[in-house]
Amino acid sequence: MIIPSIDIMNGQAVQLVGGREKVLEAGDPRPLAERFGRVGEIAVVDLDAAMEQGSNEDLIKDLLHRAPCRVGGGIRTVAQARRWLDAGAVRVVLGTAAVPEVLKQLPAQRVIAALDARHGRVMSRGWRHDTGRSIEEMMEELAPLVGGFLVTFIEHEGRLQGSDLERAAVLKKLAAGRSLTVAGGVTTAEEIARLDELGMDAQVGMALYTGKLDLGDAFTASLNSDRPDGLWPTVVSDENGKSLGLCWSSAASVRQALSTGRGVYHSRRRGTWIKGESSNATQELLGAALDCDGDALRFTVRQQRPGFCHQGTWSCWGDDRGFSQLIRRLADRGQAGGAASYTARLLQDPDLLRAKLREEAAELAAATERDDAIWEAADVLYFTAVAMVRAGITLEEVEGELDRRAQQFRSEETAARGNAKGEDA
């Protein structure tokens, strides 16, 4: 798979050749993160922190809310690594700090050791210090302590001349079952496909920024199809994970979908088509993913009303149900305005909504019978949904916050923050 890379210097996305000469400045990293994030994890590198000449911490924290990010660059202590993991980084990438005494204090599955090598010798501190050690030596030492490795061939970095695939294949055998991501010179979809066959990911920057490699082509390089027409079945889901229907994708439709951020598919009768062009039931593409066998896709979309199905239902299996459907129904009532419904009254009266939230939460806490607890939980969810609609937040945003919390460390200090507040607090 491809791991798009965003290197940041002075608040701007940049590309360096050989880790030294800045040859490209791509501007604000935020739109890049949103576009690259459609294909999965992205790598974000704070070059200023790596070179000990500043920090882009606030900007990168913003990117964590826009895409799933591996964060690296200047993370040199356990405390710094933990802060990034608590902030929502999927993984942290440690270079200079990839030493046993640090790694032993971090969750191995969420740590990638960055082995940035120039002609086989590992460099540190922004690629300025020669450690005198080989990639092979360090992989053998660190494999039990990390979930994966990022190997960058510095002499190939930014030069668009291809990567060292033969060396990568040798290193994969030394990874001891850990993931291996290769960076430095990866330029073509064919290289990405070859690395994928060998069980490795490709971290790509310069080729994407210059247009030499299309994001869609890079993404589909790892796909295979047993169909004569080469199409891939594509499960379409909404942002809450509910399946909407089944479509087909081609290389051309995937390129257009990832480029435009819309739901674009392949019709076996009409060719490439954009969902909702005639019905206005358009889709915003949030993400695309391969299945475990690499022969099918999932598109996660933000679907507009009336829904995905041509029969006017939310999905090809009928209307939505449950909490996500409740949120949409309440939002529709709120947009309609007026004071005819109880929901409208709650939306217009924050004091009433606040009182009902407290009342229903207390009743749920006091429920001792199973049926009573179900009833009261439904009440709490209803009033919670109204509060969310009133605040203008989505279920997707709340679930994202829950996912971030699930990844946080639990120290005695953070556990104490969960103690109940006093009545007057």
CORJO-V838166 format. One record per pair of residues at least 12 apart in sequence whose ideal C-beta (glycine too) atoms are under 10 Angstrom apart, sorted by the first residue. I is the first residue (numbers start at 1). J is the second residue. If there is no record, write none. Layout:
i-><I/I>
j-><J/J>
//
This chain:
i-><1/1/1/1/1/1/1/1/1/1/1/1/1/1/1/1/1/2/2/2/2/2/2/2/2/2/2/2/2/2/2/2/2/2/2/2/2/2/2/2/2/2/3/3/3/3/3/3/3/3/3/3/3/3/3/3/3/3/3/3/3/4/4/4/4/4/4/4/4/4/4/4/4/4/4/4/4/4/4/4/4/4/4/4/4/5/5/5/5/5/5/5/5/5/5/5/5/5/5/5/5/5/5/5/5/6/6/6/6/6/6/6/6/6/6/6/6/6/6/6/6/6/6/7/7/7/7/7/7/7/7/7/7/7/7/7/7/7/7/7/8/8/8/8/8/8/8/8/8/8/8/8/8/8/9/9/9/9/9/9/9/9/9/9/9/9/10/10/10/10/10/10/11/11/11/11/11/11/11/11/12/12/12/12/12/12/12/13/13/13/13/13/13/13/13/13/13/13/13/14/14/14/14/14/14/14/15/15/15/15/15/15/15/15/16/16/16/16/16/16/16/17/17/17/17/17/17/17/18/18/18/18/18/18/18/18/18/19/19/19/19/19/19/19/19/19/19/19/19/19/19/19/20/20/20/20/20/20/21/22/22/23/23/23/23/23/24/24/24/24/24/25/26/26/26/26/28/29/29/29/29/29/29/29/29/30/30/30/30/30/30/31/32/32/32/32/32/32/33/33/33/33/33/33/33/33/33/33/34/34/34/34/34/35/35/35/35/35/35/35/35/36/36/36/36/36/36/36/37/37/37/37/37/37/37/38/38/38/38/38/38/38/38/38/38/38/38/38/38/38/39/39/39/39/39/39/39/39/39/39/39/39/40/40/40/40/40/40/40/40/40/41/41/41/41/41/41/41/41/41/42/42/42/42/42/42/42/42/42/43/43/43/43/43/43/43/43/43/43/43/43/43/43/43/43/44/44/44/44/44/44/44/44/44/44/44/44/44/44/45/45/45/45/45/45/45/45/45/45/45/45/45/46/46/46/46/46/46/46/47/47/47/47/47/48/48/48/49/49/49/49/49/49/49/50/50/50/50/50/50/50/50/50/50/50/50/50/50/51/51/51/51/51/51/52/52/52/52/52/52/53/53/54/55/55/56/56/57/57/57/57/57/57/60/60/60/60/61/61/61/61/61/63/63/64/64/64/64/64/64/64/65/65/65/65/65/65/67/67/68/68/68/68/68/68/69/69/69/69/69/69/69/70/70/70/70/70/70/70/70/70/70/70/70/70/71/71/71/71/71/71/71/71/71/71/72/72/72/72/72/72/72/72/72/72/73/73/73/73/73/74/74/74/74/74/75/75/75/75/75/75/75/75/75/75/75/76/76/76/76/76/76/76/76/76/77/77/77/77/78/78/78/78/78/78/78/78/79/80/80/80/80/81/81/81/81/81/81/81/81/81/81/82/82/82/82/82/82/83/84/85/85/85/85/85/85/85/85/86/86/86/86/86/86/87/87/87/88/88/88/88/88/88/88/89/89/89/90/90/90/90/91/91/91/91/91/91/91/91/91/91/91/92/92/92/92/92/92/93/93/93/93/93/93/93/93/93/94/94/94/94/94/94/94/94/95/95/95/95/95/95/95/95/95/95/95/95/95/95/96/96/96/96/96/96/96/96/97/97/97/97/98/98/98/98/98/98/98/98/98/98/98/98/98/98/99/99/99/99/99/100/100/100/100/102/103/103/103/103/103/104/104/105/106/106/106/106/107/107/107/107/108/108/108/108/108/108/108/108/109/109/109/109/109/110/110/110/110/111/111/111/111/111/112/112/112/112/112/112/112/112/112/113/113/113/113/113/113/113/113/113/113/113/113/113/114/114/114/114/114/114/114/115/115/115/115/115/115/115/115/115/115/115/115/115/115/115/116/116/116/116/116/116/116/116/116/116/117/117/117/117/117/117/117/117/117/117/117/117/117/117/117/118/118/118/118/118/118/118/119/119/119/120/120/120/120/120/120/120/120/121/121/121/121/122/122/122/122/122/122/122/122/122/123/123/127/127/127/135/135/135/135/135/135/135/135/136/136/136/137/138/138/139/139/139/139/139/139/139/139/140/140/140/142/142/143/143/143/143/143/144/144/145/146/146/146/146/147/147/148/148/148/148/148/148/148/149/149/149/149/149/149/149/149/149/149/149/150/150/150/150/150/150/150/151/151/151/151/151/151/151/151/151/151/151/151/151/151/152/152/152/152/152/152/153/153/153/153/153/153/153/154/154/154/155/155/156/156/156/156/156/156/157/157/157/157/157/157/158/158/158/158/158/158/158/159/159/159/159/160/160/160/160/160/160/160/160/160/161/161/161/162/162/162/162/162/162/162/163/163/163/163/163/163/163/163/163/163/163/163/163/163/164/164/164/165/165/165/165/165/165/165/165/167/168/168/168/168/168/168/168/168/168/168/168/169/169/169/169/169/169/169/171/171/172/172/172/172/173/173/175/175/177/179/179/179/180/180/180/180/180/181/181/181/181/181/182/182/182/182/182/182/182/183/183/183/183/183/184/184/184/184/184/185/185/185/185/186/186/186/186/186/186/186/186/186/186/187/187/187/187/187/187/187/187/188/188/188/188/188/188/188/188/189/189/189/189/189/189/189/189/189/189/189/189/190/190/191/191/191/191/191/192/192/192/192/192/192/192/192/192/193/193/193/193/193/193/194/195/195/196/196/196/196/196/196/197/201/202/202/202/204/214/214/214/214/214/215/215/215/215/216/216/216/216/216/216/216/216/216/216/216/216/217/217/217/217/218/219/219/219/219/219/219/219/219/219/220/220/220/220/220/220/220/220/220/220/220/220/221/222/222/223/223/223/223/223/223/223/223/223/223/224/224/224/224/225/225/225/225/225/226/227/227/229/229/229/229/230/230/230/231/231/231/231/231/231/231/231/231/232/232/232/232/232/232/232/232/232/232/232/232/232/232/233/233/233/233/233/233/233/233/233/234/234/234/234/234/234/234/234/234/234/234/234/234/234/234/234/235/235/235/235/235/235/235/235/236/236/236/236/236/236/236/236/236/236/236/236/236/236/237/237/237/237/237/237/237/237/237/237/238/238/238/238/238/238/238/238/238/238/238/238/238/238/238/239/239/239/239/239/239/239/239/239/239/239/239/239/239/240/240/240/240/240/240/240/240/240/240/240/240/241/241/241/241/241/242/242/242/242/242/242/242/242/242/242/243/243/243/243/243/244/244/244/244/244/244/244/244/244/244/244/244/244/244/244/244/245/245/245/245/245/245/245/245/245/245/246/246/246/247/247/247/247/247/247/247/247/247/247/248/248/248/248/248/249/249/249/249/249/249/249/249/250/250/250/250/250/250/250/251/252/252/252/252/253/253/253/253/253/253/253/254/254/254/254/254/255/256/256/256/256/257/257/257/257/257/257/257/257/257/258/258/258/259/260/260/260/261/261/261/261/261/261/262/262/262/262/262/262/262/262/262/263/263/263/263/263/263/263/263/263/263/263/263/263/263/264/264/264/264/265/265/265/275/275/275/275/275/276/276/276/279/279/279/279/279/279/280/280/280/281/281/281/281/281/281/281/281/281/281/282/282/282/282/282/283/283/283/283/283/283/283/284/284/284/284/284/285/285/285/285/286/286/286/286/286/287/287/287/288/288/300/302/302/303/303/303/305/305/306/307/307/307/308/314/322/323/323/323/323/323/323/324/324/324/324/324/326/326/326/326/326/326/326/326/326/327/327/327/327/327/327/327/327/327/327/327/328/328/328/328/329/329/329/330/330/330/330/330/330/330/330/330/330/331/331/331/331/331/331/331/332/333/333/333/334/334/334/334/334/334/334/335/342/342/342/343/343/343/343/343/344/345/346/346/346/346/346/346/347/347/347/347/348/349/350/350/353/353/353/353/354/354/355/356/356/356/356/356/356/357/357/357/357/357/357/358/359/359/359/360/360/360/360/360/360/360/360/360/361/361/361/361/361/361/362/362/363/363/363/363/363/364/364/364/364/364/364/365/384>
j-><39/40/41/181/192/195/196/200/201/202/218/219/221/222/289/290/294/36/39/40/41/42/181/186/189/192/195/196/201/202/203/204/207/208/213/215/217/218/219/220/221/222/36/39/40/41/42/43/70/150/181/182/183/186/192/201/202/203/204/205/218/32/33/35/36/37/38/39/40/41/42/43/44/67/202/203/204/205/207/208/209/213/215/218/219/32/36/42/43/44/45/70/72/150/152/181/183/186/202/203/204/205/206/208/209/26/29/30/32/33/36/37/42/43/44/45/60/63/67/69/205/208/209/19/22/24/26/29/43/44/45/46/47/50/72/73/158/205/206/209/29/32/44/45/46/47/48/49/55/56/59/60/63/73/22/25/45/46/47/48/50/51/53/54/56/73/25/47/48/53/54/56/27/28/29/48/54/56/58/59/25/26/27/28/29/56/59/25/26/27/28/29/30/31/32/33/44/205/209/26/27/29/45/47/205/209/157/158/205/206/207/208/209/210/47/127/154/157/158/205/206/154/156/157/158/159/160/206/118/127/154/155/156/157/158/159/184/47/50/51/116/118/123/126/127/128/152/154/155/157/158/184/126/127/128/154/157/158/158/47/158/158/159/206/209/210/158/205/206/209/210/209/205/208/209/210/59/42/44/56/59/60/62/63/66/59/62/63/65/66/67/66/44/63/66/67/208/209/59/60/62/63/64/65/66/67/68/69/63/66/67/261/286/66/67/208/215/258/259/260/261/66/67/69/204/208/215/258/63/66/67/68/69/286/287/67/215/216/219/257/258/259/261/285/286/287/288/289/299/300/67/215/216/218/219/220/254/258/287/288/289/290/67/68/90/201/219/287/288/289/290/67/68/69/70/90/91/181/201/203/63/66/67/68/69/70/71/90/203/69/70/71/72/73/91/93/112/114/150/181/183/201/203/204/205/56/59/60/63/64/67/69/70/71/72/73/84/89/93/60/70/71/72/73/74/93/95/114/150/183/203/205/59/60/71/72/73/74/75/72/73/74/126/127/73/74/126/72/73/74/75/76/80/126/72/73/74/75/76/95/96/114/116/124/125/126/127/128/73/74/125/126/127/128/74/76/96/125/126/128/74/126/74/73/74/73/74/71/74/80/83/84/87/73/84/87/89/83/84/87/88/89/88/89/84/87/88/89/90/400/404/87/88/397/400/401/404/90/287/88/89/90/91/287/403/84/87/88/89/90/91/92/84/89/90/91/92/93/110/112/114/148/150/181/203/84/85/87/88/89/90/91/92/93/112/84/89/91/92/93/94/95/112/114/150/93/94/95/114/126/95/96/97/125/126/89/92/93/94/95/96/97/98/102/111/114/94/95/96/97/98/99/102/124/125/94/97/102/105/94/97/101/102/103/104/105/106/105/92/94/97/102/93/94/97/102/103/105/106/107/110/111/105/106/107/408/409/411/409/110/106/107/110/111/404/407/408/409/404/405/407/408/409/414/404/407/408/400/401/403/404/405/407/408/110/404/407/110/112/403/407/107/109/110/111/112/146/147/148/150/179/407/106/107/110/111/112/114/111/112/113/114/148/149/150/181/203/106/111/112/113/114/142/146/150/112/113/114/115/116/122/123/124/125/126/127/131/150/152/114/116/123/124/125/126/129/131/111/113/114/124/111/112/113/114/115/122/124/138/141/142/145/146/149/150/113/138/141/142/145/141/142/144/145/145/141/142/144/145/146/144/145/145/145/146/147/409/146/147/407/409/142/143/144/145/146/147/148/178/146/147/148/178/179/146/147/148/407/142/145/146/147/148/146/147/148/149/150/178/179/180/181/138/139/141/142/143/145/146/147/148/149/150/151/178/146/149/150/151/152/181/183/131/133/134/135/136/137/138/139/142/149/150/151/152/171/180/131/135/150/151/152/153/154/157/183/184/130/131/133/134/135/136/138/151/152/153/154/155/167/171/184/130/152/153/154/155/157/184/153/154/155/133/134/135/136/153/155/164/167/133/134/135/154/134/135/136/137/138/139/151/152/154/152/154/152/154/157/149/151/152/153/167/170/171/174/170/171/174/174/151/174/151/171/173/174/175/176/178/180/174/175/176/176/178/174/175/176/177/178/176/178/178/175/176/178/179/178/179/175/177/178/179/180/181/201/171/172/174/175/176/178/179/180/181/182/200/179/180/181/182/183/201/203/163/164/167/168/171/172/175/180/181/182/183/184/200/203/181/182/183/184/185/203/167/168/182/183/184/185/186/183/184/185/184/185/182/183/184/185/186/187/183/184/185/186/205/206/184/185/205/206/207/209/210/184/185/187/206/185/186/187/188/206/207/210/212/213/184/185/187/184/185/186/187/188/190/191/182/183/184/185/186/187/188/191/192/194/195/202/203/204/182/184/185/182/185/186/191/194/195/198/200/182/180/181/182/184/186/191/194/195/198/200/202/182/194/195/197/198/199/200/198/200/195/198/199/200/198/199/199/200/199/199/200/201/195/198/199/200/201/195/200/201/202/203/195/198/200/201/202/203/204/201/202/203/204/205/202/203/204/205/206/202/204/206/207/201/202/203/204/205/206/207/208/213/218/202/204/206/207/208/210/212/213/202/204/207/212/213/217/218/221/202/207/213/214/216/217/218/219/220/221/222/251/217/221/204/207/213/218/221/204/207/213/217/218/219/220/221/222/218/220/221/222/223/224/221/221/222/221/222/223/224/290/294/222/222/218/221/222/218/251/254/255/258/259/254/255/258/259/249/251/252/253/254/255/256/257/258/259/264/288/251/254/255/258/258/251/254/255/257/258/288/289/290/297/232/249/250/251/253/254/255/258/288/290/294/297/251/290/294/249/251/254/290/291/293/294/295/296/297/290/293/294/295/249/250/294/295/296/295/248/295/248/250/266/268/250/251/266/247/248/249/250/251/253/265/266/268/247/248/249/250/251/253/254/266/290/291/294/295/296/297/246/247/248/249/291/295/296/297/298/246/247/248/249/250/253/254/257/263/265/266/288/296/297/298/299/247/289/291/296/297/298/299/300/263/265/275/283/285/297/298/299/300/301/303/308/315/316/286/287/289/298/299/300/301/303/308/315/283/286/300/301/302/303/307/308/314/315/320/324/328/395/396/284/286/287/300/301/302/303/324/394/395/396/397/399/400/300/320/322/323/324/325/327/328/394/395/396/399/298/300/324/396/399/303/308/314/315/317/320/321/322/324/325/298/308/315/316/317/263/275/283/299/300/301/303/307/308/309/313/314/315/316/317/320/275/303/307/308/309/310/314/315/316/317/265/296/316/263/264/265/266/267/273/275/297/299/308/265/266/267/268/297/264/265/266/272/288/296/297/299/264/265/266/267/268/271/272/266/264/266/271/272/265/266/267/271/272/273/274/266/272/288/297/299/272/272/273/274/285/272/274/275/283/285/288/297/299/301/285/287/288/285/274/284/285/283/284/285/286/301/302/274/275/276/277/282/283/284/285/301/275/276/281/282/283/284/285/286/299/301/302/303/304/308/277/283/285/299/283/297/299/299/301/303/304/308/303/304/308/304/305/306/307/310/312/304/305/306/303/304/305/306/307/308/309/310/312/314/301/302/303/304/305/299/300/301/302/303/304/308/300/301/302/303/304/299/300/301/302/299/300/301/302/396/299/300/301/300/301/396/394/396/315/320/328/328/332/319/319/320/328/320/328/381/378/381/382/384/385/395/385/394/395/396/399/378/381/382/384/385/386/388/389/395/381/384/385/386/388/389/393/394/395/396/398/385/389/394/395/343/385/389/343/344/346/347/382/385/386/388/389/390/343/347/385/388/389/392/394/389/347/386/389/346/347/348/386/389/390/392/389/356/382/386/382/385/386/389/390/386/386/382/383/386/387/389/390/386/387/389/390/390/390/387/390/383/386/387/390/383/387/383/379/380/382/383/386/387/379/380/383/384/386/387/383/379/380/383/376/377/378/379/380/381/382/383/384/376/377/379/380/383/384/376/380/375/376/377/379/380/376/377/378/379/380/381/380/398>
//
